[in-house]
Amino acid sequence: MHGSLSISMAEPTDTYPADLAMPGSLEQLSILIASGEYSPVEAVEQCLERIHQRETEVQAWTYLAEAEARSQAQQLTQELLTDNPRSPLHGIPFGVKDIYDTSDMPTEWGTSVHRGRIPTKDAALVTQLKKAGAIVLGKTHTTAYAYFDPAPTRNPHNLAHTPGGSSSGSAAAVADDMIPFALGSQTQGSVLRPASFCGITGFKPSHGHLPVEGIMPFAPTLDHPGVFTRTVEDMVFLWAAMGPYLATKETFPQQSVAIQFAVPSWPIKGTLDFDMRSSFEAYVASLQKRGLHITPIDLPKSLMRLPEITLTVMHYEAAKIHGNDFRRNGVKVGHKLALLIEDGLTIHRSDYQSARESLEQARIDFKNAVGERIWVTPAAIGAAPNSIDTTGDPCCNSPFTALGVPSISIPFATTSDGLPLGLQLASARDGEMRLLTAATQLTKN
């Protein structure tokens, strides 16, 4: 619901001490809640206090479920009097991008076309997190249909700049300390690019590793759920806590295992702005001086065609899924989405099938090329653009999304005017644990 915020109101608890600060990490928060030193009620009130202080400026939320969150927090606090925590996420608040179905609050896909839509059940990932004891604080702004028509959300580092998209509200809410973690999604760069612009950690696992049921589809071949946390440490904790719900089971490699890094020769290098190019080159040089094994690598030819292949697949699938909305509503679906659908409707099925075959070959070639190495690239072509009419360019992230492999964005530098720059790491499919281990190594050294 662009430009407005719905709130389910409830009175705050009288027992909440207003000057209590939320613990610094997800793990600390989990330990303190489990021990009774800090309660789910306190966690929810701390988040709501921060939101009420900053929401008019940042505009991260389209719906705040205050009454529901407070009620759930009370129940989860009571459970701890007689029981163990449901999981390490017991009592921890989080935000949900407004393309995830939620049965007790609107899910409007960032568009007036679906204003007031309330699904009959929660998205599978929301259901799993609720069962784990995590508390949905509300719905965060998304760009319209999770495409390029911007949401009202601002970048907490500088309100004149975009937070990125399409997971705009989730990234901004985590970056502004409104919530410890949030759900997003990525079809091109909608998790890693906002994470880079907002100076936080954004993580997209392998395609199919998190359930997509109940999430608005855009291009199913490319759609990935993703998550935001403030730090890599928090992401490692969150991913481990989500382990029981994953489609794959992994263990972390030993920290002593030497991880090899590679810097690919992406054609996007020429599009990087000066700050990103110079910061990235200096950072890679500093890693080499610290003794990390980093080698340049040439791309297989099939990967050079990924931008073209990706657009064919995405436009065709999105037009099939959202074409009826466009036919009924025209540009009300968003000017940029309307153009995509118009193009997608002209793509012949044979061209789509050919693009899918090329994509499968690129995935095979990437698997052979990457091996056990972690690929290192910029997470965006630069810092967040000085505009709220754009969400930035996903060209740095889109190849890894199309390949269906895990990728993560971590902050590594800032510009002269204080805007964050993000580093992107990617691994072979099913390499989530190795990827998180690599990210941990880079942030601890």
Secondary structure as UniProt FT lines:
FT   TURN            2..3
FT   STRAND          6..7
FT   TURN            14..15
FT   TURN            18..19
FT   HELIX           26..35
FT   HELIX           40..58
FT   STRAND          61..64
FT   HELIX           66..82
FT   TURN            88..91
FT   STRAND          93..97
FT   TURN            98..99
FT   TURN            103..104
FT   TURN            109..110
FT   HELIX           112..114
FT   TURN            115..116
FT   HELIX           124..131
FT   TURN            132..133
FT   STRAND          135..140
FT   HELIX           144..146
FT   TURN            156..157
FT   TURN            159..160
FT   HELIX           168..175
FT   TURN            176..177
FT   STRAND          181..186
FT   TURN            190..191
FT   HELIX           192..198
FT   STRAND          201..204
FT   TURN            207..208
FT   TURN            213..214
FT   TURN            220..222
FT   STRAND          224..229
FT   HELIX           232..241
FT   HELIX           243..245
FT   TURN            255..256
FT   STRAND          261..264
FT   HELIX           267..271
FT   HELIX           274..289
FT   TURN            290..291
FT   STRAND          294..297
FT   HELIX           301..304
FT   HELIX           306..329
FT   HELIX           330..333
FT   HELIX           335..344
FT   TURN            345..346
FT   HELIX           349..370
FT   TURN            371..372
FT   STRAND          374..378
FT   TURN            395..397
FT   HELIX           398..403
FT   STRAND          407..414
FT   TURN            416..417
FT   STRAND          420..426
FT   TURN            429..430
FT   HELIX           432..444
//
